[in-house]
Amino acid sequence: MSLAPRLDLRQSQSLVMTPQLQQAIRLLALSNLEIETYLAEEIEKNPLLESRGDDDGPGEREPEMREMRDGPADATELLREGEGAGEAALDVDLSVESFHHDSAADSMGGLDGALGLGGAASGAMPEDGPDFDSFASGAESLSDHLLAQAGAAIAGGDSFIAAHLIDQIDEAGYITVPLRDIADRLGVPLARVEAVLAIIQTFDPTGVGARSLSECLALQAKEADRYDPCMAALIDNLDLVARGEMARLKRICRVDDEDMADMVRELRGYDPKPGLRFGGEAAQAVVPDIFIARRGSGWAVEINSATLPRVLINRSYYAELSSGPQDKASKSWLSDCLASANWLVKALDQRQRTIIRVASEIVKQQEAFFLNGVAHLKPMTLRQVADAIEMHESTVSRVTSNKYLSCARGLFELKYFFTSAIQAADGGDAVSAEAVKSAIRALIAAEEPKKILSDDTLVELLKAKGFDIARRTVAKYRESMGIGSSVQRRRQKALGG
């Protein structure tokens, strides 16, 4: 083996993802609202990019625009369109400067139904769509609520201890740190910390500052003047209440059936998480990315343009900059900005086309669901959709991530339509796991309090409906929906009675 240096010439092949292709792939996985944040960052970096609202009039900066189609197209028609088909469509020609409208909403009333988002396309609403946050009133946090009460009830050095204790109360209203640790941290006697906590436990909401569920319920029972020895014994044995051991509880509490039923009813009226009435972030409304509506014998599939920002290339500014004196570095930078802006516009257009194609195929394969409901949801995989529209499975996976579809039956995540198959009992077509879950939920909802359905009984009833499913699968689906076993449901109904 020679150790002398030498030069070798080798030829090899490798797959390299360009930054433009990486950007296009990343855009596919983003929802419309996430796209808005991404575009704001791009506009800040690229001086040739600017956003335009639907109510902006045409001007010298507006590039050439043309419609994708005059009206809503059904799924079959959309799939027959050759434009934008296949993954090769991501390699767009940057010299083409036309930008398509993003949906049929630009020329029609929209498919949003009662959501009222379609008005944004005609200038009836602000360019960012309706401001849902404006409907939410500012809520006082639990910490602020407790601190305000502590300021009026506690003074001197104890106010510092109270502030520290309140800081350790979680959103449910419980103290999450042992009092001994707090006393050591503040360098004060444990008895003093306990005394301050006792004051905090008198604050609103009743039960706040408790260290356990039993203490929280005991505080509420004391506030209601119901904390007698019998109720105290009941609260001290919450594990028996959870197991429904009424006979044993009656012996421990020394009460009869009527008193026990009254105590359990009282206990069920208490709030196990009193802190949740305050604070916490306001629930964020889920905004659909796609609208589906029935149109004659077909379906209309539309991108929600109300949440999709418009991006234009400011060619007047580009002409102004390029006509002036500039060195080689400035000229190269300006060319890069133009190429990046062109690619971003094309990538956004391609993203919309790809989403439409995937959503259209979902509607085509799951038409029975849109017509008749969840019981008719068919098993479907990402590969089935990918093969039908001649795209890669990973592309379909990105398109269906974090995106929601609105139709007459409600709001659904695109991933909802991809479920595993359950073999039919009569040897017919396989059914969706979601359809089986829906059947299980309906059967349990209709069961009589004195005739609770066991998993074995559910198996037989499902088989009569055409679902060939094992008992362990019934149990798995039942637990995934948060439904207890037959024993747990029997105890819950007994407590509720």
TORTILUM-172029 format. One line per 8 residues: their letters; for each residue x negated, y negated, z of C-alpha. Coordinates in nm, 2 decimals, always signed. Each point is the difference from the previous one (the first is absolute). Layout:
% residues N
A) X,Y,Z | ...
***
This chain:
% residues 497
MSLAPRLD) +0.00,+0.00,+0.00 | -0.15,-0.33,-0.11 | -0.01,-0.29,+0.25 | -0.09,-0.26,-0.26 | +0.25,-0.28,-0.07 | +0.19,+0.03,-0.33 | +0.30,-0.15,-0.18 | +0.31,+0.21,-0.09
LRQSQSLV) +0.29,-0.10,-0.23 | +0.33,+0.16,+0.10 | +0.35,-0.03,-0.13 | +0.31,+0.04,+0.23 | +0.37,-0.09,+0.02 | +0.17,-0.16,+0.29 | +0.34,-0.15,+0.07 | -0.02,-0.36,+0.12
MTPQLQQA) +0.29,-0.20,+0.12 | -0.03,-0.37,-0.10 | +0.10,-0.27,+0.25 | +0.30,-0.08,-0.23 | +0.12,+0.36,+0.01 | -0.05,+0.01,+0.38 | +0.21,-0.31,+0.03 | +0.28,+0.14,-0.22
IRLLALSN) +0.01,+0.32,+0.21 | +0.01,-0.20,+0.32 | +0.29,-0.21,-0.12 | +0.20,+0.31,-0.07 | +0.00,+0.10,+0.37 | +0.11,-0.35,+0.13 | +0.36,-0.10,+0.06 | +0.14,-0.32,-0.14
LEIETYLA) -0.05,-0.18,+0.33 | -0.36,+0.12,+0.02 | -0.06,-0.11,-0.36 | +0.09,-0.35,+0.11 | -0.28,-0.01,+0.26 | -0.24,+0.15,-0.25 | +0.08,-0.25,-0.27 | -0.04,-0.29,+0.25
EEIEKNPL) -0.35,+0.11,+0.07 | -0.08,+0.04,-0.38 | +0.15,-0.35,-0.07 | -0.23,-0.15,+0.27 | -0.31,+0.16,-0.16 | +0.09,-0.06,-0.36 | +0.07,-0.37,-0.11 | +0.15,+0.11,-0.33
LESRGDDD) +0.29,+0.19,+0.18 | +0.31,-0.17,+0.13 | +0.34,+0.12,+0.12 | +0.33,-0.11,-0.15 | +0.35,+0.02,+0.15 | +0.30,+0.09,-0.21 | +0.13,-0.36,+0.04 | -0.31,-0.15,-0.15
GPGEREPE) +0.07,-0.15,-0.34 | -0.21,+0.08,-0.31 | -0.31,-0.22,-0.03 | -0.33,-0.02,-0.19 | -0.16,+0.25,+0.24 | +0.26,+0.28,-0.06 | -0.13,+0.28,-0.21 | +0.20,+0.19,-0.26
MREMRDGP) +0.28,+0.21,+0.16 | +0.23,+0.26,-0.15 | +0.26,+0.24,+0.13 | -0.05,+0.36,+0.07 | +0.36,+0.07,-0.10 | +0.32,-0.19,-0.04 | +0.20,+0.19,+0.25 | -0.03,+0.29,+0.25
ADATELLR) -0.11,+0.33,-0.16 | +0.09,+0.35,+0.12 | -0.26,+0.24,+0.11 | -0.01,+0.20,-0.32 | -0.06,-0.31,-0.21 | -0.28,-0.12,+0.23 | -0.17,+0.33,-0.02 | +0.01,+0.00,-0.38
EGEGAGEA) -0.19,-0.33,-0.02 | -0.35,+0.07,-0.11 | -0.14,-0.33,+0.12 | -0.20,+0.04,+0.32 | +0.02,+0.38,+0.00 | -0.28,+0.20,+0.15 | -0.30,-0.10,+0.21 | -0.18,-0.13,-0.30
ALDVDLSV) +0.23,-0.30,+0.00 | -0.20,-0.14,+0.30 | -0.28,-0.07,-0.25 | +0.18,-0.31,-0.14 | -0.13,-0.24,-0.26 | -0.10,-0.31,+0.18 | +0.02,-0.21,-0.32 | +0.38,+0.03,+0.00
ESFHHDSA) +0.14,-0.29,+0.20 | +0.37,+0.07,+0.01 | +0.16,+0.08,+0.34 | +0.32,+0.19,+0.02 | +0.29,-0.10,+0.23 | +0.00,+0.24,+0.30 | +0.36,+0.12,-0.02 | +0.34,-0.02,-0.15
ADSMGGLD) +0.10,-0.24,+0.27 | -0.16,-0.28,-0.21 | +0.28,+0.02,-0.24 | +0.29,+0.14,+0.20 | +0.16,-0.02,+0.34 | -0.21,+0.27,+0.16 | +0.08,+0.33,+0.17 | -0.05,-0.09,+0.36
GALGLGGA) +0.37,+0.03,+0.08 | +0.09,-0.14,+0.34 | -0.36,-0.07,+0.10 | +0.02,-0.34,-0.17 | -0.36,+0.00,-0.13 | +0.08,-0.03,-0.37 | +0.08,-0.37,+0.03 | -0.37,-0.07,+0.02
ASGAMPED) -0.04,+0.10,-0.36 | +0.23,-0.28,-0.11 | -0.14,-0.27,+0.23 | +0.29,+0.02,+0.24 | -0.24,+0.08,+0.29 | -0.36,-0.11,+0.08 | -0.27,+0.16,-0.20 | -0.10,+0.22,+0.28
GPDFDSFA) +0.35,+0.14,+0.03 | +0.23,-0.03,+0.31 | -0.17,-0.07,+0.33 | +0.11,+0.28,+0.22 | -0.21,-0.13,+0.28 | +0.21,-0.31,+0.02 | +0.29,+0.21,+0.12 | -0.19,+0.13,+0.30
SGAESLSD) -0.01,-0.21,+0.31 | -0.31,-0.02,+0.21 | +0.02,+0.25,+0.29 | -0.16,-0.07,+0.34 | -0.27,+0.26,+0.08 | +0.03,+0.22,+0.32 | -0.32,-0.15,+0.13 | +0.12,-0.36,-0.04
HLLAQAGA) +0.33,+0.09,+0.16 | -0.17,+0.15,+0.30 | -0.26,-0.28,+0.03 | +0.27,-0.26,+0.01 | +0.17,+0.18,+0.29 | -0.33,+0.05,+0.18 | -0.07,-0.38,-0.02 | +0.32,-0.06,+0.19
AIAGGDSF) -0.03,+0.28,+0.25 | -0.37,+0.04,+0.08 | -0.25,-0.27,+0.10 | -0.36,-0.02,+0.11 | -0.25,+0.27,-0.05 | +0.27,+0.26,-0.06 | +0.09,-0.17,-0.33 | -0.33,+0.11,-0.14
IAAHLIDQ) +0.07,+0.36,+0.11 | +0.35,-0.02,-0.15 | -0.14,-0.12,-0.33 | -0.24,+0.29,-0.01 | +0.27,+0.25,+0.09 | +0.23,-0.14,-0.27 | -0.28,+0.03,-0.25 | -0.02,+0.38,+0.08
IDEAGYIT) +0.38,+0.05,-0.07 | +0.05,+0.17,-0.33 | +0.28,-0.07,-0.25 | +0.24,+0.25,+0.17 | -0.04,-0.19,+0.33 | -0.23,+0.24,+0.19 | -0.33,-0.06,+0.19 | -0.26,+0.20,-0.19
VPLRDIAD) -0.30,-0.03,+0.23 | -0.03,+0.14,+0.35 | +0.04,-0.27,+0.27 | -0.32,+0.12,+0.17 | -0.19,-0.09,-0.32 | +0.16,-0.35,-0.01 | -0.08,-0.06,+0.36 | -0.37,+0.10,-0.05
RLGVPLAR) -0.02,-0.21,-0.31 | +0.13,-0.31,+0.17 | -0.17,+0.06,+0.33 | +0.32,-0.02,+0.21 | +0.16,+0.25,+0.24 | +0.23,+0.26,-0.16 | +0.28,-0.10,+0.24 | +0.00,-0.35,-0.14
VEAVLAII) +0.02,+0.13,-0.36 | +0.29,+0.23,+0.10 | +0.18,-0.30,+0.17 | -0.03,-0.21,-0.32 | +0.12,+0.29,-0.21 | +0.30,+0.04,+0.23 | +0.09,-0.37,-0.09 | -0.04,+0.06,-0.37
QTFDPTGV) +0.23,+0.30,+0.02 | +0.28,-0.23,+0.11 | -0.03,-0.19,-0.33 | +0.22,+0.03,-0.30 | +0.03,+0.24,-0.18 | +0.08,+0.23,+0.29 | -0.24,+0.29,+0.01 | -0.30,-0.19,-0.14
GARSLSEC) -0.34,+0.06,+0.17 | +0.08,+0.37,+0.08 | -0.28,+0.25,+0.01 | +0.22,+0.30,-0.10 | +0.34,+0.08,-0.15 | +0.14,+0.09,+0.34 | -0.12,-0.33,+0.16 | +0.16,-0.19,-0.30
LALQAKEA) +0.33,+0.17,+0.05 | -0.02,-0.04,+0.38 | -0.05,-0.38,-0.04 | +0.31,-0.01,-0.23 | +0.20,+0.21,+0.25 | -0.09,-0.24,+0.28 | +0.10,-0.30,-0.20 | +0.34,+0.16,-0.06
DRYDPCMA) +0.03,+0.09,+0.37 | +0.02,+0.37,-0.09 | -0.33,+0.12,+0.15 | +0.14,+0.22,+0.28 | -0.17,+0.33,+0.12 | +0.19,+0.20,-0.26 | -0.11,-0.22,-0.29 | -0.35,-0.01,+0.13
ALIDNLDL) -0.01,+0.38,+0.00 | +0.13,+0.01,-0.35 | -0.26,-0.25,-0.13 | -0.27,+0.20,+0.18 | +0.10,+0.31,-0.20 | +0.02,-0.14,-0.35 | -0.16,+0.32,-0.14 | +0.30,+0.20,+0.12
VARGEMAR) +0.23,-0.26,-0.17 | -0.19,+0.04,-0.32 | +0.05,+0.38,+0.02 | +0.36,-0.03,+0.08 | -0.01,+0.20,+0.33 | +0.31,-0.16,+0.15 | +0.06,+0.28,+0.25 | -0.34,-0.05,+0.16
LKRICRVD) +0.03,-0.38,-0.01 | +0.33,+0.02,+0.18 | -0.16,+0.20,+0.28 | -0.30,-0.24,+0.03 | +0.22,-0.31,-0.01 | +0.28,+0.16,+0.22 | +0.28,-0.12,-0.23 | +0.29,+0.16,-0.17
DEDMADMV) +0.07,+0.02,-0.38 | +0.18,-0.33,-0.01 | -0.27,-0.19,+0.18 | -0.27,+0.16,-0.20 | +0.17,-0.09,-0.33 | +0.04,-0.36,+0.12 | -0.37,-0.02,+0.10 | -0.12,+0.14,-0.33
RELRGYDP) +0.23,-0.25,-0.18 | -0.15,-0.28,+0.20 | -0.35,+0.12,-0.07 | +0.06,+0.01,-0.37 | +0.10,-0.36,+0.01 | -0.34,-0.12,+0.12 | -0.27,-0.11,-0.25 | -0.31,+0.22,+0.01
KPGLRFGG) -0.20,-0.27,-0.20 | +0.12,-0.34,+0.12 | -0.28,-0.19,-0.15 | +0.10,+0.08,-0.36 | +0.27,-0.26,+0.02 | -0.27,-0.26,-0.02 | -0.30,-0.08,-0.22 | -0.12,+0.23,-0.27
EAAQAVVP) -0.04,-0.10,-0.36 | +0.31,-0.06,-0.20 | +0.09,+0.30,-0.22 | -0.12,-0.06,-0.35 | +0.26,+0.06,-0.26 | -0.09,+0.25,-0.27 | +0.02,-0.17,-0.34 | +0.06,+0.23,-0.30
DIFIARRG) -0.25,+0.00,-0.28 | +0.24,+0.16,-0.25 | +0.37,-0.02,-0.07 | +0.20,+0.28,-0.14 | +0.36,-0.05,-0.13 | +0.25,+0.19,-0.21 | +0.05,-0.15,-0.35 | +0.26,+0.19,-0.20
SGWAVEIN) -0.12,+0.35,-0.06 | -0.36,-0.08,+0.10 | -0.20,-0.17,+0.27 | -0.17,-0.34,+0.01 | -0.34,-0.01,+0.17 | -0.14,-0.34,+0.09 | -0.30,-0.14,+0.19 | +0.09,-0.24,+0.28
SATLPRVL) -0.13,-0.32,-0.14 | +0.11,-0.20,+0.30 | -0.30,+0.13,+0.19 | -0.24,+0.02,-0.29 | -0.21,-0.32,-0.05 | -0.07,-0.12,-0.36 | -0.36,-0.07,-0.09 | -0.11,-0.21,-0.29
INRSYYAE) -0.33,-0.10,-0.16 | -0.07,-0.37,+0.00 | -0.14,-0.03,-0.36 | +0.01,-0.38,+0.01 | -0.24,+0.00,+0.29 | -0.22,+0.26,-0.18 | -0.01,-0.21,-0.31 | -0.09,-0.30,+0.20
LSSGPQDK) -0.28,+0.17,+0.18 | -0.14,+0.18,-0.31 | -0.01,-0.32,-0.20 | -0.22,-0.18,+0.24 | -0.37,+0.03,+0.05 | -0.10,+0.32,+0.18 | -0.31,+0.21,+0.05 | -0.03,+0.37,-0.07
ASKSWLSD) +0.10,+0.11,+0.35 | +0.31,-0.22,+0.00 | +0.10,+0.13,-0.34 | -0.04,+0.36,+0.11 | +0.20,-0.07,+0.32 | +0.28,-0.16,-0.20 | +0.01,+0.29,-0.24 | +0.02,+0.25,+0.29
CLASANWL) +0.29,-0.20,+0.16 | +0.19,+0.01,-0.33 | -0.06,+0.38,-0.05 | +0.10,+0.07,+0.36 | +0.31,-0.21,-0.03 | +0.10,+0.17,-0.32 | -0.06,+0.35,+0.14 | +0.21,-0.08,+0.32
VKALDQRQ) +0.29,-0.12,-0.21 | -0.01,+0.32,-0.22 | -0.05,+0.22,+0.31 | +0.31,-0.15,+0.16 | +0.20,+0.05,-0.32 | -0.12,+0.36,-0.02 | +0.08,+0.06,+0.37 | +0.36,-0.10,-0.06
RTIIRVAS) +0.03,+0.22,-0.31 | -0.14,+0.30,+0.20 | +0.23,-0.06,+0.29 | +0.30,-0.01,-0.24 | -0.11,+0.32,-0.17 | -0.04,+0.19,+0.33 | +0.33,-0.14,+0.14 | +0.18,+0.08,-0.32
EIVKQQEA) -0.12,+0.36,+0.01 | +0.11,+0.03,+0.37 | +0.35,-0.12,-0.10 | +0.00,+0.25,-0.29 | -0.09,+0.30,+0.21 | +0.20,-0.10,+0.31 | +0.31,-0.13,-0.18 | +0.22,+0.24,+0.20
FFLNGVAH) -0.11,-0.17,+0.32 | +0.09,-0.35,-0.13 | +0.34,+0.12,-0.11 | +0.10,+0.24,+0.28 | -0.23,-0.06,+0.30 | -0.28,+0.17,+0.20 | +0.16,+0.35,-0.01 | -0.08,+0.00,-0.37
LKPMTLRQ) -0.37,-0.11,+0.04 | -0.22,+0.24,-0.21 | -0.35,+0.12,+0.09 | -0.25,-0.21,-0.18 | -0.38,-0.04,+0.01 | -0.24,-0.26,-0.11 | -0.14,+0.23,-0.27 | +0.35,+0.04,-0.15
VADAIEMH) +0.03,-0.38,-0.05 | -0.36,-0.03,-0.11 | +0.04,+0.26,-0.27 | +0.33,-0.15,-0.12 | -0.14,-0.34,-0.06 | -0.35,+0.12,-0.10 | -0.19,-0.16,+0.29 | -0.23,+0.13,+0.26
ESTVSRVT) +0.15,+0.12,+0.33 | -0.22,-0.24,+0.20 | +0.15,-0.29,-0.20 | +0.35,+0.11,+0.09 | -0.11,+0.03,+0.36 | -0.13,-0.36,+0.01 | +0.31,-0.13,-0.17 | +0.23,+0.16,+0.25
SNKYLSCA) -0.20,-0.12,+0.31 | +0.15,-0.28,+0.21 | +0.28,-0.07,-0.25 | +0.37,+0.01,+0.06 | +0.30,+0.05,-0.24 | +0.34,-0.16,+0.05 | +0.31,+0.16,-0.15 | +0.37,+0.04,+0.08
RGLFELKY) -0.08,+0.27,+0.26 | -0.24,-0.22,+0.20 | -0.37,-0.07,+0.03 | -0.25,+0.28,-0.05 | -0.38,+0.03,-0.01 | -0.11,+0.15,-0.33 | -0.17,+0.28,+0.19 | +0.34,+0.10,+0.13
FFTSAIQA) +0.09,+0.16,-0.33 | -0.30,+0.24,+0.01 | +0.10,+0.30,+0.21 | -0.08,+0.37,+0.02 | +0.22,+0.27,-0.14 | +0.23,+0.23,+0.20 | +0.12,+0.31,-0.19 | +0.37,+0.03,-0.05
ADGGDAVS) +0.18,+0.29,+0.17 | +0.19,+0.09,-0.31 | -0.31,+0.02,-0.21 | +0.08,-0.33,-0.18 | -0.22,-0.31,-0.03 | -0.21,-0.10,+0.30 | +0.12,-0.28,+0.22 | -0.18,-0.29,+0.16
AEAVKSAI) -0.11,+0.01,+0.37 | +0.17,-0.34,+0.05 | +0.33,+0.16,-0.11 | -0.05,+0.28,+0.25 | -0.07,-0.26,+0.28 | +0.31,-0.19,-0.10 | +0.21,+0.32,+0.03 | -0.16,+0.08,+0.34
RALIAAEE) +0.07,-0.35,+0.13 | +0.37,+0.02,-0.12 | +0.06,+0.34,+0.16 | -0.14,-0.12,+0.34 | +0.19,-0.32,-0.02 | +0.32,+0.19,-0.04 | -0.06,+0.26,+0.27 | +0.24,+0.02,+0.29
PKKILSDD) -0.12,-0.08,+0.36 | +0.10,+0.35,+0.11 | -0.13,+0.18,-0.30 | -0.36,-0.12,-0.06 | -0.16,+0.15,-0.31 | -0.32,+0.21,+0.06 | -0.27,+0.01,-0.26 | +0.11,+0.35,-0.10
TLVELLKA) +0.35,-0.13,-0.05 | -0.13,-0.28,-0.21 | -0.19,+0.24,-0.22 | +0.33,+0.19,-0.07 | +0.19,-0.32,-0.07 | -0.27,-0.13,-0.23 | -0.01,+0.34,-0.19 | +0.37,-0.04,-0.05
KGFDIARR) -0.07,-0.34,-0.16 | -0.26,+0.16,-0.23 | -0.32,-0.08,+0.19 | -0.23,+0.30,+0.06 | -0.20,-0.12,+0.29 | -0.17,+0.17,+0.30 | +0.08,-0.07,+0.36 | -0.35,-0.15,+0.07
TVAKYRES) +0.05,-0.24,-0.30 | +0.33,-0.11,+0.15 | -0.17,-0.07,+0.33 | -0.28,-0.19,-0.17 | +0.24,-0.22,-0.20 | +0.22,-0.06,+0.30 | -0.30,-0.11,+0.21 | -0.13,-0.22,-0.28
MGIGSSVQ) +0.34,-0.19,+0.01 | -0.03,-0.04,+0.38 | +0.29,+0.24,+0.07 | -0.03,+0.21,+0.31 | +0.06,+0.37,+0.04 | +0.34,+0.15,+0.07 | -0.09,+0.02,+0.37 | -0.10,-0.37,+0.01
RRRQKALG) +0.30,-0.11,-0.20 | +0.23,+0.19,+0.24 | -0.15,-0.17,+0.30 | +0.02,-0.34,-0.16 | +0.37,+0.05,-0.08 | +0.06,+0.12,+0.35 | -0.17,-0.31,+0.14 | +0.19,-0.22,-0.24
G) +0.33,+0.14,+0.11
***
